């Protein structure tokens, strides 16, 4: 028995020595939990045929940088940046680079209007100007004529409000230093419509600018704030914002824009364009947006099916324009955009593809628009194209 007790005491003493040594080496630091295993590396989708086509397009049309994103059946199957975000700084475009999207802002504004429609806060037949109308007589100093008082939300959405064309006299590119309320009032006072509302389609940036003011009046929120909360957040989009006017105003991760003339890419009041053409976004942001409003069943949309029908029904004036979207006979929905130093395209196809193409340069060659459009069509129509099985949205 005495020998057993002695052996036990020896064992206890040995354990004490070992514990003291461990404490000395660790400084009595608490035991840490094992680190989480590292995330697997992101898979880069390699498509040499598309890369070659994009690089050839950029060379031919002298485009410094591009970003592309493509989804198939609501899965993001491709995203990539090409060329330079900033030539002077030698900064590459990445798949998260932000670009001015110009008139691709119009489908975003249209979806925002549709959310107000679903909340029963507006009707598309609601009048915009005049006593009892949404904006009342807030803007301008002259009495409104019958033509102005006849404008409805739907007229603005489908470019049939009767005036303010996207031509050399476009109000959105005049009076650069005016605020939005000042420009709206000045235009109503000084720039009459050419036609009575509903008689003719005429593409109008100013009409969508007015829709931004409608959204603000009905919601009690700023246009950008409302769109972020009720359109972009439900789509899982965080980085999109209204762009700045100058090179110094660039947002973090925004590209630089290139136009032939010195400072030619920074001549307009982009922030005032807001609802008509003021957003900046990545290509992936825009494809996220498309997958949440495309009418397909793979993931829920943020608008009801009947609302999507209203939004994509053409205006009946012989063209393909619906409410903020171009809709062709194949039921493909799309919109392009252009500003000095910017050219963009966003497409939703009836076959389940969505894509966005963003450029930080613009070329005036007649063939440019068709060449940009065909970049992705050639790939998706090629029977040898194999898309990855993973969803890059989830990486």
Secondary structure as UniProt FT lines:
FT   HELIX           2..26
FT   TURN            27..28
FT   HELIX           48..61
FT   STRAND          65..72
FT   TURN            73..74
FT   STRAND          75..86
FT   TURN            87..90
FT   STRAND          91..92
FT   TURN            95..96
FT   STRAND          98..100
FT   HELIX           102..104
FT   HELIX           105..118
FT   TURN            119..120
FT   TURN            124..125
FT   TURN            131..132
FT   TURN            136..137
FT   HELIX           146..149
FT   HELIX           153..157
FT   TURN            158..159
FT   TURN            168..169
FT   HELIX           171..173
FT   TURN            176..177
FT   HELIX           180..190
FT   TURN            197..198
FT   HELIX           205..219
FT   HELIX           223..227
FT   HELIX           228..232
FT   HELIX           233..235
FT   STRAND          241..242
FT   HELIX           247..249
FT   TURN            252..253
FT   TURN            262..263
FT   HELIX           264..266
FT   HELIX           270..277
FT   STRAND          279..281
FT   HELIX           283..291
FT   TURN            292..293
FT   HELIX           305..311
FT   STRAND          326..327
FT   TURN            329..330
FT   STRAND          333..339
FT   TURN            340..341
FT   STRAND          342..348
FT   TURN            350..351
FT   STRAND          353..359
FT   TURN            366..367
FT   HELIX           368..380
FT   TURN            383..384
FT   HELIX           392..394
//
